[in-house]
């Protein structure tokens, strides 16, 4: 058998279809062999007792770079990704949005040598600029981020602008990620709350209410079906939203639905005590364990198609620098999401096969990275996460590699840990720390339209 550069021997290979004891050979940065034989290799790793997963593919990441690098940057954010077993991210920054092909070229040039993992870049859709969509798609953006309510300084799309954008993407084959909150409902709530002089954390779920998300998601899902576009409803926060997505999907909509751990594990009432440390939007909706169990069931069944972080960090100082109205939205998540999914498998909410489906294969397929990414089979990039399923630890602020330096899951006990991460066959992290030998080896991965 042909010699390999690396052999990962004796581990349990996990894919969405099942698991088996197998050896994984790597040659020239790609998987060259998966099976029972033991090909010769220049280097070998004993993976006995470990799970071998495809590297995580996180398709909703904000690294604030360039722009607000005091909040996060590519070197820090992607070191967190690497240590967590995430080998590919799709990133977009609200502070310096990509709106034109020139913006995309500039950002690609700026990011050379700044990433520990492979990355794609998304563009921001802008009302009135739908004509830019075909050129950006052909230049390799991963997707178009669309807001239906003005947020983070990005203007929202009303139904007319959204339909125009989706029609353009349908014609060129593009994909959109839709942040769904109804602008009129959000604005009306804000005016009332400000008039009352409210500055307490409890205003958040009233300001960015359930109905605002539900109305926008229902309209967006309908328009996706009517236009024939492909899209994802971002960060679905509640089972009722998922029901509308499922209904339109059953009627023919090419529509995915994204979950994030904060909408499973954080509770709506935490904002009363934590305030700005729970300021993200849509906010947490879960009110009890029954709703959480329903969210896990939606993920297992595929109604929620995949998971991401929506990593949008700020430091503790930044989160405490004003009242609830003024501090930034967002939570850090790259450090913890894989651990939380592995823990969900250990607790029986998911199977390990589900983890590879929702955090590797499904997102890679949705955004045109398949079969190069998200797959543990011959010919795919050798992006691997080696997992000790029995390792237990407590998530702690002081262990976070993100510039945020904290996690909303501080103090949570989890089971299952990534002990080694390989990017195209190169060791990029070990035991929770980036590996200096392959520092910033990440490369730009174009979206489906750029090939």
C-alpha positions as CSV (number, residue, x, y, z in Angstrom):
1,X,0.0,0.0,0.0
2,X,1.2,3.5,-0.8
3,X,3.1,5.3,2.0
4,X,1.2,8.0,3.9
5,X,2.5,11.2,5.4
6,X,0.5,10.5,8.6
7,X,-1.4,7.6,10.0
8,X,-4.0,8.0,12.7
9,X,-4.2,4.5,14.0
10,X,-6.7,2.5,16.1
11,X,-9.4,5.2,16.7
12,X,-13.1,5.0,16.3
13,X,-14.0,6.8,13.1
14,X,-17.4,8.6,13.4
15,X,-19.5,9.8,10.5
16,X,-23.2,10.6,10.2
17,X,-23.7,7.0,9.0
18,X,-22.1,5.3,11.9
19,X,-18.8,4.5,13.7
20,X,-16.2,1.8,13.3
21,X,-12.6,1.1,14.4
22,X,-10.4,2.1,11.5
23,X,-7.1,3.6,10.5
24,X,-7.0,7.0,8.7
25,X,-4.1,7.7,6.4
26,X,-3.2,11.2,5.2
27,X,-1.2,12.0,2.0
28,X,-0.5,15.5,0.6
29,X,-3.0,17.2,2.9
30,X,-5.9,14.9,2.0
31,X,-7.4,11.7,3.4
32,X,-5.8,8.9,1.4
33,X,-7.1,5.9,3.2
34,X,-9.8,4.8,5.7
35,X,-9.9,1.2,6.7
36,X,-8.6,-1.8,8.6
37,X,-5.2,-2.1,6.9
38,X,-2.2,-0.3,8.3
39,X,-0.3,1.5,5.6
40,X,3.2,2.7,6.3
41,X,3.6,6.3,7.2
42,X,6.3,8.9,7.9
43,X,4.5,9.7,11.2
44,X,1.8,7.9,13.2
45,X,-0.5,8.7,16.0
46,X,-2.0,6.1,18.4
47,X,-5.7,7.0,18.6
48,X,-6.8,4.0,20.7
49,X,-9.7,4.9,22.9
50,X,-10.4,8.1,20.9
51,X,-13.1,9.1,18.5
52,X,-11.9,10.4,15.1
53,X,-14.3,13.1,13.8
54,X,-14.2,15.3,10.7
55,X,-13.1,18.8,11.8
56,X,-15.9,21.1,12.7
57,X,-17.4,23.5,10.1
58,X,-18.7,26.6,11.8
59,X,-20.6,28.7,9.3
60,X,-21.7,31.7,11.4
61,X,-18.7,33.5,12.9
62,X,-17.9,37.2,13.5
63,X,-14.2,37.9,14.1
64,X,-14.4,41.8,13.9
65,X,-11.3,41.8,11.8
66,X,-10.6,44.3,10.3
67,X,-12.7,46.7,12.3
68,X,-13.2,46.1,16.0
69,X,-10.1,44.1,16.7
70,X,-10.3,45.1,20.4
71,X,-13.3,42.7,20.6
72,X,-11.9,39.9,18.5
73,X,-9.4,39.2,15.6
74,X,-8.6,36.4,13.3
75,X,-5.5,35.1,15.2
76,X,-7.3,34.9,18.5
77,X,-10.6,33.7,17.2
78,X,-9.2,31.0,15.0
79,X,-6.9,29.8,17.7
80,X,-10.0,29.2,19.8
81,X,-11.6,27.4,16.8
82,X,-8.5,25.2,16.3
83,X,-8.3,24.2,19.9
84,X,-12.0,23.3,19.9
85,X,-11.7,21.0,16.9
86,X,-13.1,23.5,14.3
87,X,-11.1,23.5,11.1
88,X,-13.2,25.6,8.8
89,X,-15.2,28.8,9.5
90,X,-17.4,31.1,7.4
91,X,-16.9,34.7,8.7
92,X,-18.4,38.1,8.2
93,X,-17.8,41.3,10.2
94,X,-20.5,43.9,10.6
95,X,-18.1,46.7,11.4
96,X,-16.4,46.5,7.9
97,X,-19.0,44.7,5.8
98,X,-18.1,43.2,2.5
99,X,-20.6,44.8,0.0
100,X,-18.6,44.8,-3.3
101,X,-16.1,42.6,-5.1
102,X,-13.5,45.1,-4.2
103,X,-14.2,44.8,-0.5
104,X,-13.9,41.0,-0.8
105,X,-10.5,41.3,-2.6
106,X,-9.2,43.7,0.1
107,X,-10.3,41.5,3.0
108,X,-8.8,38.4,1.4
109,X,-5.5,40.3,1.0
110,X,-5.6,41.5,4.6
111,X,-6.3,38.1,6.1
112,X,-3.4,36.3,4.5
113,X,-1.4,34.7,7.3
114,X,-3.8,35.6,10.0
115,X,-5.9,32.4,10.4
116,X,-5.1,29.1,12.2
117,X,-8.0,27.4,10.3
118,X,-9.4,27.5,6.8
119,X,-12.0,30.2,6.2
120,X,-14.6,31.4,3.8
121,X,-16.0,34.9,3.7
122,X,-19.6,36.1,3.5
123,X,-20.9,39.3,2.0
124,X,-23.6,41.6,3.5
125,X,-26.7,42.2,1.5
126,X,-27.6,45.8,1.4
127,X,-31.1,47.1,0.5
128,X,-31.0,48.7,-3.0
129,X,-27.8,46.9,-4.0
130,X,-29.1,43.6,-5.2
131,X,-27.3,44.1,-8.5
132,X,-24.0,43.4,-6.7
133,X,-25.1,39.8,-5.9
134,X,-24.1,38.0,-9.0
135,X,-20.5,39.4,-9.1
136,X,-19.9,38.7,-5.4
137,X,-21.1,35.2,-5.8
138,X,-18.9,34.6,-8.8
139,X,-15.9,36.0,-6.8
140,X,-16.4,33.3,-4.1
141,X,-18.4,34.7,-1.2
142,X,-19.8,31.8,0.9
143,X,-23.2,33.4,1.4
144,X,-25.0,36.7,1.8
145,X,-26.0,37.8,5.3
146,X,-29.4,39.5,5.3
147,X,-31.0,41.4,8.2
148,X,-34.7,42.0,8.2
149,X,-34.3,44.6,11.0
150,X,-31.5,47.2,11.2
151,X,-28.9,45.7,13.5
152,X,-25.2,46.3,14.2
153,X,-25.3,49.3,11.9
154,X,-26.5,47.2,8.9
155,X,-29.8,48.3,7.4
156,X,-32.7,45.8,7.4
157,X,-34.6,44.5,4.4
158,X,-38.3,44.9,4.2
159,X,-40.3,42.3,2.4
160,X,-39.9,44.0,-1.0
161,X,-36.1,44.4,-0.7
162,X,-35.8,40.8,0.6
163,X,-37.8,39.4,-2.3
164,X,-35.5,41.4,-4.7
165,X,-32.4,40.0,-3.1
166,X,-33.7,36.4,-3.0
167,X,-34.7,36.6,-6.7
168,X,-31.2,37.7,-7.6
169,X,-29.6,34.8,-5.6
170,X,-32.0,32.3,-7.2
171,X,-30.9,33.4,-10.6
172,X,-27.2,33.0,-9.9
173,X,-27.3,30.1,-7.5
174,X,-26.3,32.1,-4.4
175,X,-27.1,31.2,-0.8
176,X,-28.3,33.6,2.0
177,X,-28.2,33.5,5.8
178,X,-31.3,35.4,7.1
179,X,-31.4,37.1,10.5
180,X,-35.1,37.3,11.1
181,X,-36.6,40.0,13.3
182,X,-39.4,42.2,12.2
183,X,-38.2,45.8,12.1
184,X,-41.6,47.5,12.8
185,X,-42.2,45.3,15.9
186,X,-38.7,45.8,17.2
187,X,-38.8,49.6,16.7
188,X,-42.2,49.9,18.3
189,X,-41.1,48.0,21.3
190,X,-37.9,50.0,21.6
191,X,-39.8,53.3,21.6
192,X,-42.2,52.2,24.4
193,X,-39.4,50.8,26.5
194,X,-37.3,53.9,26.2
195,X,-40.3,56.1,27.0
196,X,-40.7,54.1,30.2
197,X,-37.1,54.8,31.1
198,X,-36.2,51.1,31.2
199,X,-32.5,50.1,31.5
200,X,-32.9,46.8,33.2
201,X,-31.8,43.5,31.6
202,X,-35.4,42.3,31.5
203,X,-36.2,44.7,28.7
204,X,-34.3,42.6,26.2
205,X,-36.9,39.8,25.6
206,X,-39.5,42.5,25.3
207,X,-37.5,44.6,22.9
208,X,-36.5,41.7,20.6
209,X,-39.6,39.7,21.2
210,X,-40.8,36.3,20.1
211,X,-43.4,37.7,17.7
212,X,-40.7,39.8,16.0
213,X,-38.7,36.8,15.2
214,X,-41.7,34.7,14.3
215,X,-43.2,37.2,11.9
216,X,-39.9,37.8,10.1
217,X,-39.1,34.1,9.8
218,X,-42.5,33.3,8.4
219,X,-42.3,36.0,5.8
220,X,-38.7,35.1,4.9
221,X,-39.5,31.4,4.6
222,X,-42.5,32.1,2.3
223,X,-40.3,34.3,0.1
224,X,-37.6,31.7,-0.1
225,X,-40.1,29.3,-1.4
226,X,-41.8,31.7,-3.8
227,X,-38.5,32.9,-5.4
228,X,-36.9,29.4,-5.6
229,X,-33.9,30.7,-3.6
230,X,-31.6,28.8,-1.2
231,X,-31.3,30.2,2.3
232,X,-30.8,29.4,6.0
233,X,-32.9,30.9,8.8
234,X,-30.2,32.0,11.3
235,X,-30.1,31.2,15.0
236,X,-33.6,29.7,15.4
237,X,-34.4,30.5,19.0
238,X,-37.6,28.6,19.7
239,X,-39.5,25.5,18.5
240,X,-42.4,27.7,17.1
241,X,-40.0,29.4,14.7
242,X,-38.7,25.9,13.6
243,X,-42.3,24.9,12.9
244,X,-42.8,27.6,10.3
245,X,-39.5,26.7,8.6
246,X,-40.5,23.0,8.5
247,X,-43.9,24.0,7.0
248,X,-42.4,25.9,4.1
249,X,-39.7,23.3,3.6
250,X,-42.4,20.7,3.3
251,X,-44.0,22.9,0.6
252,X,-40.8,23.0,-1.4
253,X,-38.7,25.7,0.1
254,X,-34.9,25.1,-0.1
255,X,-34.5,26.2,3.4
256,X,-32.1,25.3,6.2
257,X,-32.5,26.1,9.9
258,X,-29.5,26.9,12.1
259,X,-29.3,26.2,15.8
260,X,-26.8,27.7,18.3
261,X,-26.0,26.3,21.8
262,X,-27.3,29.5,23.6
263,X,-30.8,28.8,22.3
264,X,-30.7,25.3,23.9
265,X,-28.8,25.9,27.1
266,X,-29.3,29.4,28.3
267,X,-32.6,30.5,29.9
268,X,-34.7,33.6,29.2
269,X,-34.7,34.8,32.8
270,X,-30.9,34.8,33.1
271,X,-30.8,38.3,31.6
272,X,-32.5,39.6,34.8
273,X,-29.3,38.8,36.7
274,X,-26.6,38.7,34.0
275,X,-27.8,41.8,32.1
276,X,-25.5,42.7,29.2
277,X,-23.7,39.3,29.5
278,X,-26.9,37.9,28.0
279,X,-27.4,40.6,25.4
280,X,-27.6,38.8,22.1
281,X,-30.4,38.8,19.5
282,X,-32.7,37.0,19.2
283,X,-32.3,36.6,22.9
284,X,-32.5,33.4,24.8
285,X,-36.1,32.0,24.8
286,X,-35.9,28.8,26.8
287,X,-38.0,28.9,30.0
288,X,-37.5,25.3,31.1
289,X,-36.1,21.8,30.5
290,X,-39.1,20.8,28.4
291,X,-38.5,23.4,25.8
292,X,-34.8,22.5,25.8
293,X,-35.6,18.9,25.2
294,X,-37.8,19.9,22.3
295,X,-34.9,21.8,20.7
296,X,-32.6,18.8,20.9
297,X,-35.4,16.7,19.3
298,X,-35.7,19.2,16.5
299,X,-31.9,18.9,15.9
300,X,-31.9,15.1,16.0
301,X,-34.8,15.0,13.5
302,X,-33.2,17.4,11.1
303,X,-35.8,20.2,11.4
304,X,-32.9,22.2,12.7
305,X,-30.4,21.3,10.1
306,X,-27.1,22.3,11.6
307,X,-25.3,24.1,14.4
308,X,-23.1,27.1,14.6
309,X,-21.8,29.5,17.2
310,X,-22.8,32.9,16.0
311,X,-19.5,33.8,17.7
312,X,-19.8,37.6,18.2
313,X,-17.6,38.4,21.2
314,X,-16.9,41.4,23.4
315,X,-14.7,41.6,26.5
316,X,-16.2,41.8,29.9
317,X,-15.0,45.4,30.1
318,X,-16.8,46.2,26.9
319,X,-20.0,44.4,28.1
320,X,-19.9,46.5,31.3
321,X,-19.1,49.8,29.7
322,X,-22.7,51.1,29.5
323,X,-26.3,50.3,30.1
324,X,-28.2,47.5,28.3
325,X,-29.0,49.8,25.4
326,X,-25.4,50.8,24.7
327,X,-23.2,47.7,25.1
328,X,-22.6,45.4,22.1
329,X,-24.8,42.5,21.1
330,X,-23.3,39.1,21.0
331,X,-21.7,36.2,22.8
332,X,-18.4,34.3,22.3
333,X,-18.8,30.6,21.3
334,X,-15.9,29.2,19.3
335,X,-14.2,28.0,22.4
336,X,-17.2,26.0,23.7
337,X,-19.6,24.8,21.0
338,X,-17.9,21.6,20.1
339,X,-17.5,20.7,23.8
340,X,-21.2,21.4,24.4
341,X,-22.2,19.2,21.4
342,X,-19.9,16.4,22.7
343,X,-21.4,16.8,26.1
344,X,-24.9,16.6,24.6
345,X,-23.9,13.3,23.0
346,X,-22.6,12.0,26.4
347,X,-25.8,13.0,28.0
348,X,-28.0,11.3,25.4
349,X,-29.5,14.3,23.7
350,X,-27.6,13.4,20.5
351,X,-25.5,10.6,19.1
352,X,-21.9,11.3,18.2
353,X,-23.0,10.6,14.6
354,X,-25.4,13.6,15.0
355,X,-22.5,15.8,16.1
356,X,-20.6,15.0,12.9
357,X,-23.8,15.7,10.9
358,X,-24.8,19.0,12.4
359,X,-21.4,20.5,12.9
360,X,-19.5,19.1,9.9
361,X,-21.4,17.5,7.1
362,X,-24.6,19.5,6.9
363,X,-23.1,22.9,7.1
364,X,-20.4,21.9,4.6
365,X,-23.1,20.8,2.2
366,X,-25.3,23.8,2.7
367,X,-22.6,26.3,1.8
368,X,-20.9,24.4,-1.0
369,X,-17.8,23.2,0.9
370,X,-18.7,19.5,0.4
371,X,-17.0,17.2,-0.5
372,X,-13.7,18.9,0.3
373,X,-14.8,19.8,3.9
374,X,-17.0,18.1,6.5
375,X,-16.2,14.6,5.4
376,X,-14.1,11.8,6.7
377,X,-13.4,9.8,3.5
378,X,-10.8,9.4,0.9
379,X,-10.2,12.5,-1.2
380,X,-11.5,15.0,1.5
381,X,-9.2,17.5,3.2
382,X,-7.5,15.8,6.2
383,X,-9.3,17.9,8.7
384,X,-9.6,15.8,11.8
385,X,-10.7,16.2,15.5
386,X,-9.5,13.5,17.9
387,X,-11.8,13.3,20.8
388,X,-11.5,11.7,24.3
389,X,-15.2,11.0,25.0
390,X,-14.6,10.3,28.7
391,X,-12.6,13.4,29.5
392,X,-14.4,15.7,31.9
393,X,-13.7,19.3,32.6
394,X,-15.4,22.5,33.8
395,X,-15.7,25.4,31.3
396,X,-13.9,28.4,32.8
397,X,-13.5,32.0,31.7
398,X,-9.7,31.8,32.2
399,X,-9.3,29.0,29.7
400,X,-11.0,30.8,26.8
401,X,-8.6,31.6,23.9
402,X,-11.0,34.2,22.3
403,X,-10.2,37.8,23.0
404,X,-13.5,37.9,24.9
405,X,-11.9,36.1,27.7
406,X,-15.2,34.7,29.1
407,X,-18.0,32.3,28.3
408,X,-21.7,32.4,29.2
409,X,-21.2,28.7,30.1
410,X,-18.6,29.4,32.8
411,X,-18.8,26.8,35.6
412,X,-20.6,24.2,33.4
413,X,-19.3,20.6,33.7
414,X,-18.9,18.9,30.3
415,X,-17.8,15.4,29.2
416,X,-15.9,14.9,25.9
417,X,-12.9,16.9,24.8
418,X,-10.9,17.4,21.6
419,X,-7.3,16.5,22.3
420,X,-5.8,17.0,18.8
421,X,-6.9,18.9,15.8
422,X,-5.4,18.5,12.3
423,X,-5.9,20.9,9.4
424,X,-5.1,19.3,6.0
425,X,-3.0,16.7,7.9
426,X,-1.0,19.3,9.9
427,X,-1.3,19.4,13.7
428,X,-2.8,22.8,14.6
429,X,-3.8,22.2,18.2
430,X,-3.2,19.8,21.1
431,X,-4.8,19.5,24.5
432,X,-6.6,22.8,24.2
433,X,-3.8,24.9,22.9
434,X,-2.7,25.9,19.3
435,X,0.3,24.1,18.0
436,X,3.1,26.5,17.1
437,X,4.4,24.2,14.4
438,X,1.5,25.0,12.1
439,X,0.7,28.5,13.2
440,X,-1.7,30.4,10.9
441,X,-1.8,27.7,8.2
442,X,-5.4,28.6,7.3
443,X,-6.3,29.3,3.7
444,X,-9.2,31.0,2.0
445,X,-11.9,28.6,0.8
446,X,-14.2,30.0,-1.9
447,X,-17.9,29.5,-1.9
448,X,-19.6,27.3,-4.5
449,X,-20.0,30.2,-7.0
450,X,-16.3,30.9,-7.1
451,X,-15.3,27.5,-8.5
